[in-house]
Amino acid sequence: MKASVIVSTLFGSAAIAHPGMGKAMEEIKQIAKRQFQPSTEMLGELKTLTDSQLSTTGKAIKAILLGTGSPIDTTTFYTAPSGGKDAAACKADRCCVWKYIANDMRAVMFQNGVCTNIARGSIRLGFHDAATWTKTTPIGQGGADGSIILSGTEMSRGENSALIPIGPVYTAWHNTYKSYGVTMADLIQFGAKVAAGSCPGGPRIRHFVGRVDNPNANPAGLLPSPFANASTILTTFAAKTIGPGGVVALLGAHTASRQTVIDPTQVGAAQDSTPGRWDQNYFSETINPNTPSTIVKFQSDINIANDAVTSPVWTQFTNNKAAWDTAYAAEYIRMSLMGFQDINGMVECTKVMPSVLPL
């Protein structure tokens, strides 16, 4: 019995005792246990450092990775000092220059009331740079390190072909700001978070800087196929410390997606009816057989939506946007730290993130 059927039965009719009631209630309990559970494996040197060795930032990140800290901040804001980014007061604050970057990004990621192609390309770029990593990847050879652009070869891979137009955008930003100590690795992950928040309704995700660039290409073959079955997808992400609920949360970013290579007959087609907004239509429409044919559904997404392990979480996020936003923010912070070893030495720059745009 599917979760949605059980839940609607439970709340849609009066309880009537029958011989199978005990078994049904046990099934409901098991389904409840399969509601979203955060990924909790540690990353980098946080796996070995004691709490007494952690910096303030290290403690904050560890809490987020454990699922106990808030991954979203809607209250802490920053005004850059007068004099511009070259002013001494700005240079004295490592986060100051990021305020200028945030302004540049928001200007092209949010236009005419919706998020743009640069925003959706930025979200995808962040995923594809970070996800070339697993728990067995040698240190310094994978993860969120900017190599997707800096290597000059990763972009030629088939899974990255849709990202080719966004490459020059980030190269230009990097050329503008690298003299201020901005790495491509940090720039890409910052952009992915600004982009999600540039879609009306998107979360204001906490951000930490300090990543190191890598000019060498990361390992190939570590991104799941859009045609993969659920078991393969879950195994692929488990190797990256992301659990089943995290997979569902991250897939929700397809709410802002327009595909360009999966179906050549529908280039630019969206994966839900409102690709300019960060809403739950992707979750509901992926499992709705009556959605218009103009909406493209990846077979891998359909497989996850209907898998026994992940379908309860899919239903939960369909019905609870706040739960999805929080889960996405936490799991993406995890993604953005993959492969980096000096997490404890990072600096939090959430204060420069643009404000939330109402849905």
C-alpha positions as CSV (number, residue, x, y, z in Angstrom):
1,M,0.0,0.0,0.0
2,K,1.4,3.4,-1.0
3,A,2.0,6.1,1.6
4,S,-0.4,8.5,0.0
5,V,-3.2,5.9,0.1
6,I,-2.5,5.1,3.7
7,V,-2.4,8.7,4.8
8,S,-5.5,9.7,3.0
9,T,-7.3,6.7,4.4
10,L,-6.1,7.5,7.9
11,F,-7.3,11.1,7.9
12,G,-10.1,10.9,5.4
13,S,-12.4,8.5,7.1
14,A,-13.5,7.3,10.5
15,A,-11.4,4.6,12.2
16,I,-13.2,1.2,11.9
17,A,-11.7,-1.8,13.7
18,H,-11.1,-4.8,11.5
19,P,-8.9,-7.9,11.7
20,G,-6.1,-6.2,9.6
21,M,-6.0,-3.0,11.6
22,G,-2.9,-4.0,13.7
23,K,-0.9,-4.7,10.5
24,A,-2.1,-1.5,8.9
25,M,-1.1,0.6,11.9
26,E,2.3,-1.0,11.9
27,E,2.8,-0.2,8.3
28,I,1.8,3.4,9.0
29,K,4.4,3.6,11.8
30,Q,7.1,2.2,9.4
31,I,6.1,4.8,6.8
32,A,6.3,7.6,9.4
33,K,9.8,6.5,10.2
34,R,10.7,6.9,6.6
35,Q,9.8,10.6,6.6
36,F,12.8,12.9,5.9
37,Q,15.9,12.0,7.9
38,P,19.0,14.2,7.4
39,S,22.3,12.9,6.2
40,T,24.6,12.9,9.2
41,E,28.0,11.7,8.2
42,M,30.9,14.0,8.9
43,L,33.1,15.5,6.2
44,G,36.7,16.6,6.0
45,E,38.7,17.0,9.2
46,L,35.5,17.3,11.2
47,K,35.5,13.5,11.3
48,T,38.5,13.5,13.6
49,L,38.5,16.9,15.5
50,T,37.1,17.0,19.0
51,D,34.5,19.6,19.9
52,S,37.1,21.4,21.9
53,Q,39.2,21.8,18.8
54,L,36.5,23.3,16.7
55,S,36.3,26.9,15.7
56,T,33.0,28.8,15.9
57,T,32.5,28.1,12.2
58,G,33.5,24.5,12.6
59,K,30.9,24.0,15.3
60,A,28.2,25.7,13.2
61,I,29.0,23.5,10.2
62,K,29.2,20.3,12.3
63,A,25.8,21.0,13.7
64,I,24.3,21.5,10.3
65,L,25.9,18.3,9.1
66,L,24.4,16.5,12.1
67,G,21.0,17.9,11.3
68,T,20.8,19.8,14.6
69,G,21.9,23.3,13.3
70,S,19.8,25.6,11.2
71,P,21.0,25.7,7.5
72,I,18.9,28.8,6.8
73,D,19.3,32.4,8.0
74,T,16.7,35.1,7.3
75,T,17.8,37.6,9.9
76,T,21.6,38.4,9.6
77,F,22.3,41.1,7.0
78,Y,25.3,43.3,6.1
79,T,25.9,46.7,4.7
80,A,29.3,47.2,3.1
81,P,31.3,50.1,4.4
82,S,31.6,53.3,2.3
83,G,34.4,53.6,-0.2
84,G,33.8,50.5,-2.3
85,K,35.5,47.1,-2.3
86,D,38.9,48.7,-2.4
87,A,38.4,50.6,0.8
88,A,40.5,49.6,3.8
89,A,37.4,48.9,5.9
90,C,36.1,46.4,3.2
91,K,39.5,44.7,2.9
92,A,39.6,44.2,6.6
93,D,36.4,42.1,6.5
94,R,36.9,38.9,4.4
95,C,33.1,38.8,3.7
96,C,32.9,42.3,2.4
97,V,33.9,41.6,-1.2
98,W,31.2,38.9,-1.3
99,K,28.6,41.5,-0.8
100,Y,29.6,43.0,-4.2
101,I,29.6,39.6,-5.8
102,A,26.1,38.9,-4.3
103,N,24.8,42.1,-5.9
104,D,26.3,41.3,-9.3
105,M,24.8,37.8,-9.1
106,R,21.3,38.8,-8.0
107,A,21.1,41.4,-10.8
108,V,21.4,38.8,-13.5
109,M,19.8,35.8,-11.6
110,F,16.5,37.6,-10.8
111,Q,14.7,39.6,-13.5
112,N,11.1,40.3,-14.3
113,G,9.8,38.6,-11.2
114,V,11.4,35.2,-11.8
115,C,14.8,33.5,-11.7
116,T,16.8,33.4,-15.0
117,N,18.7,30.9,-17.0
118,I,21.9,32.2,-15.3
119,A,20.3,31.2,-12.0
120,R,19.4,27.7,-13.1
121,G,22.7,27.2,-14.7
122,S,24.4,28.3,-11.5
123,I,22.5,25.7,-9.4
124,R,23.5,23.0,-11.8
125,L,27.1,24.2,-11.9
126,G,27.4,23.9,-8.1
127,F,26.1,20.4,-8.2
128,H,28.3,19.2,-11.0
129,D,31.5,20.7,-9.5
130,A,30.9,19.3,-6.0
131,A,29.5,15.8,-6.9
132,T,32.7,14.6,-8.6
133,W,33.6,13.1,-5.2
134,T,33.0,10.0,-3.1
135,K,34.1,8.9,0.4
136,T,36.9,7.0,-1.3
137,T,38.2,9.7,-3.6
138,P,41.8,10.6,-2.8
139,I,42.2,14.0,-1.0
140,G,42.6,16.8,-3.5
141,Q,41.2,14.9,-6.4
142,G,37.5,15.7,-6.3
143,G,34.7,17.8,-4.9
144,A,33.8,21.5,-4.7
145,D,37.1,22.8,-6.0
146,G,36.3,24.8,-9.1
147,S,37.8,22.3,-11.4
148,I,34.7,22.1,-13.6
149,I,35.8,25.4,-15.1
150,L,39.5,25.7,-14.2
151,S,40.5,22.3,-15.6
152,G,39.4,23.2,-19.1
153,T,38.3,19.6,-19.8
154,E,35.5,18.7,-17.4
155,M,33.1,20.9,-19.4
156,S,33.6,18.6,-22.4
157,R,32.0,15.7,-20.7
158,G,28.5,14.8,-21.8
159,E,26.9,15.4,-18.4
160,N,28.2,19.0,-18.5
161,S,27.3,20.0,-22.0
162,A,24.3,22.0,-20.8
163,L,26.6,24.0,-18.6
164,I,28.9,25.3,-21.4
165,P,27.1,28.7,-21.6
166,I,27.5,29.4,-17.9
167,G,31.2,28.8,-17.9
168,P,32.2,32.3,-19.3
169,V,29.9,34.0,-16.8
170,Y,31.8,32.5,-13.9
171,T,35.2,33.1,-15.6
172,A,34.3,36.8,-15.9
173,W,33.3,37.0,-12.3
174,H,36.4,35.2,-11.2
175,N,38.6,37.5,-13.3
176,T,37.0,40.5,-11.6
177,Y,37.3,39.3,-8.0
178,K,40.2,36.8,-7.8
179,S,42.6,39.6,-6.9
180,Y,40.5,40.0,-3.7
181,G,41.2,36.4,-2.7
182,V,38.1,34.9,-4.2
183,T,38.5,31.4,-5.4
184,M,36.6,29.8,-8.3
185,A,35.6,27.0,-5.9
186,D,34.0,29.4,-3.4
187,L,32.5,31.5,-6.3
188,I,30.7,28.5,-7.8
189,Q,29.2,27.3,-4.5
190,F,28.2,30.8,-3.5
191,G,26.5,31.2,-6.9
192,A,24.5,28.0,-6.5
193,K,23.1,29.3,-3.2
194,V,22.4,32.8,-4.4
195,A,20.7,31.3,-7.5
196,A,18.3,29.2,-5.4
197,G,17.4,32.2,-3.4
198,S,16.9,34.3,-6.5
199,C,14.0,32.1,-7.4
200,P,11.0,33.6,-5.6
201,G,10.3,31.3,-2.6
202,G,13.9,30.0,-2.5
203,P,15.8,29.6,0.8
204,R,18.5,31.9,2.1
205,I,21.1,29.3,2.7
206,R,24.1,29.8,5.0
207,H,27.4,30.1,3.3
208,F,31.0,29.5,4.3
209,V,34.2,30.5,2.3
210,G,37.7,29.1,2.3
211,R,37.7,26.5,-0.5
212,V,40.9,25.9,-2.4
213,D,41.0,25.8,-6.3
214,N,42.1,22.8,-8.2
215,P,43.1,23.2,-11.9
216,N,43.1,19.4,-12.5
217,A,40.1,17.6,-13.8
218,N,38.2,15.6,-11.2
219,P,37.2,11.9,-11.7
220,A,34.6,11.2,-14.3
221,G,31.6,8.9,-14.0
222,L,30.4,10.0,-10.5
223,L,27.2,11.7,-11.6
224,P,24.0,9.7,-11.8
225,S,22.3,9.3,-15.2
226,P,18.8,10.9,-15.7
227,F,17.7,7.4,-16.7
228,A,19.1,5.5,-13.7
229,N,16.9,3.3,-11.5
230,A,16.3,4.3,-7.8
231,S,18.7,1.8,-6.4
232,T,21.6,3.1,-8.5
233,I,20.8,6.7,-7.6
234,L,20.6,6.0,-3.9
235,T,23.9,4.0,-4.0
236,T,25.6,6.8,-5.9
237,F,24.6,9.4,-3.4
238,A,25.3,7.2,-0.4
239,A,28.9,7.1,-1.5
240,K,28.8,10.9,-1.2
241,T,27.4,10.8,2.4
242,I,23.9,11.7,1.2
243,G,21.0,9.6,2.4
244,P,17.7,8.8,0.6
245,G,15.9,11.8,2.1
246,G,18.8,14.0,1.0
247,V,18.5,12.8,-2.5
248,V,14.8,13.7,-2.6
249,A,15.5,17.2,-1.1
250,L,18.3,17.9,-3.6
251,L,16.2,16.7,-6.6
252,G,13.7,19.4,-5.7
253,A,16.1,21.9,-7.4
254,H,14.6,20.7,-10.6
255,T,11.7,23.0,-9.8
256,A,13.8,25.7,-11.5
257,S,15.2,23.5,-14.3
258,R,14.9,23.7,-18.0
259,Q,16.3,20.7,-19.8
260,T,18.4,21.1,-23.0
261,V,20.0,17.7,-23.7
262,I,17.7,14.9,-22.4
263,D,15.0,15.4,-25.0
264,P,16.3,17.2,-28.1
265,T,12.7,17.7,-29.3
266,Q,11.9,19.9,-26.3
267,V,15.0,22.0,-25.8
268,G,14.3,24.5,-23.0
269,A,11.3,22.6,-21.6
270,A,10.8,23.0,-17.9
271,Q,10.5,20.2,-15.3
272,D,7.5,21.8,-13.7
273,S,4.9,24.4,-14.7
274,T,6.7,27.3,-12.8
275,P,10.4,27.1,-13.5
276,G,11.0,30.7,-12.5
277,R,9.9,30.0,-8.9
278,W,11.0,27.8,-6.0
279,D,7.8,26.0,-5.3
280,Q,6.6,22.4,-4.9
281,N,5.1,22.0,-8.3
282,Y,8.0,19.8,-9.3
283,F,7.1,17.2,-6.6
284,S,3.4,17.1,-7.4
285,E,3.7,17.3,-11.1
286,T,6.4,14.6,-11.4
287,I,4.0,12.0,-10.0
288,N,0.9,13.4,-11.8
289,P,0.2,11.4,-15.0
290,N,-2.0,14.3,-16.3
291,T,0.6,17.0,-16.5
292,P,1.0,18.7,-19.9
293,S,3.4,17.0,-22.3
294,T,5.4,20.3,-22.4
295,I,6.8,19.4,-19.0
296,V,9.8,17.1,-19.2
297,K,10.1,14.4,-16.5
298,F,13.4,12.6,-16.0
299,Q,12.9,8.9,-15.7
300,S,15.3,8.9,-12.7
301,D,13.1,11.4,-10.9
302,I,10.0,9.3,-11.6
303,N,11.9,6.3,-10.2
304,I,12.8,8.1,-7.0
305,A,9.3,9.5,-6.6
306,N,7.8,6.0,-6.7
307,D,10.5,4.0,-4.8
308,A,9.3,2.5,-1.5
309,V,12.3,4.0,0.3
310,T,11.9,7.6,-1.0
311,S,8.2,8.0,-1.9
312,P,7.2,8.9,1.7
313,V,9.7,11.8,1.7
314,W,8.5,12.8,-1.7
315,T,5.0,13.0,-0.4
316,Q,6.2,14.9,2.7
317,F,7.9,17.6,0.6
318,T,4.9,17.8,-1.7
319,N,2.8,18.8,1.3
320,N,5.3,20.8,3.4
321,K,7.5,23.4,1.7
322,A,9.2,24.5,4.9
323,A,10.4,21.0,5.5
324,W,11.7,20.8,2.0
325,D,13.4,24.2,2.1
326,T,15.2,23.3,5.4
327,A,16.2,19.9,4.1
328,Y,17.5,21.3,0.8
329,A,19.5,23.9,2.5
330,A,21.2,21.4,4.8
331,E,21.9,18.9,2.1
332,Y,23.2,21.5,-0.3
333,I,25.6,22.9,2.4
334,R,26.8,19.3,2.7
335,M,27.2,19.1,-1.1
336,S,29.1,22.4,-1.2
337,L,31.7,21.0,1.3
338,M,32.5,17.8,-0.5
339,G,36.2,17.0,-0.9
340,F,37.4,20.0,1.2
341,Q,39.5,19.2,4.2
342,D,39.9,22.5,6.1
343,I,36.2,23.0,7.0
344,N,37.2,24.1,10.5
345,G,39.2,27.0,9.0
346,M,36.3,28.4,6.9
347,V,34.7,31.8,7.5
348,E,30.9,32.2,7.6
349,C,29.7,34.9,5.1
350,T,26.0,34.3,5.3
351,K,25.4,38.0,6.2
352,V,26.1,39.1,2.6
353,M,23.5,36.7,1.1
354,P,20.7,38.6,-0.7
355,S,17.3,38.8,1.0
356,V,14.5,36.3,0.5
357,L,12.1,36.8,-2.4
358,P,8.5,36.0,-1.5
359,L,6.8,33.3,-3.5
